[in-house]
Amino acid sequence: MTWPEPPNYYDVPKHGFKVTLETPAYPIINPDPNVTAALTNMRTENWSVVAGLAAAGYVAGYYFGSKVYWAKPTAIFTSIFLGKSGLLWGMSDSAHRLMGFKENTKELVANLPHIMPREPY
């Protein structure tokens, strides 16, 4: 048996693990957004996905839970579970906009008003 070659940590990685190796295509607002920044910059579309998933989870949980006479607890559990999943997705989407990986014109106006051009009178 032969031992494999140890990895050279100075080589450029072929793919990233938990590291984004692409350059942002849009202006960077916050290079390292925290949870508060991601929550406060969520758009209406993100909040509608959270509410829609929670509502769909309640309906699906009630339907599947009624077969075993556990309709309400199952409905509440699936509503919370899908609502949290939607919230995490929305926060991820918001963080990607703040870091410049997605279109972020609304966030530029809200967070960096000093770089916006003045309107001519």
C-alpha positions, 0 to 999 in steps of 0.5 A: 500500500502506498500513501497518497501525496499530502495536499499542497495548501498553497495551490489554488483550490479547484472548488470552495468548501463554505467559501465563495470563490466568485467575484460579486457582479453588483456593488458590495453593501456589506461584505459580511452581513450578520443575522440582523442585517439579513433580516432587516434587508429582506424584501417583500417577496421573501416575506411572502415566501415565508408566509406562503410556506407556513400556510402551505405547511399548515394545510399539508400538516392538517391533511396528512395529520388527519389520517392518524387523528393528529391534525392540529399538532402536525399542522402546527409542526409543519407550519413552523418547520416550513416557515423557518425554512422559508425564513432561512432561504429569505435571509440567504437571499438577502445576504447574497444581495448585500454581498453583491452576488444578486441584483441589489438596487433597492438595498443600495438606495436604502443602505447607501444613500450617500453614493446615489447621484443627485437628481438635477433640478 
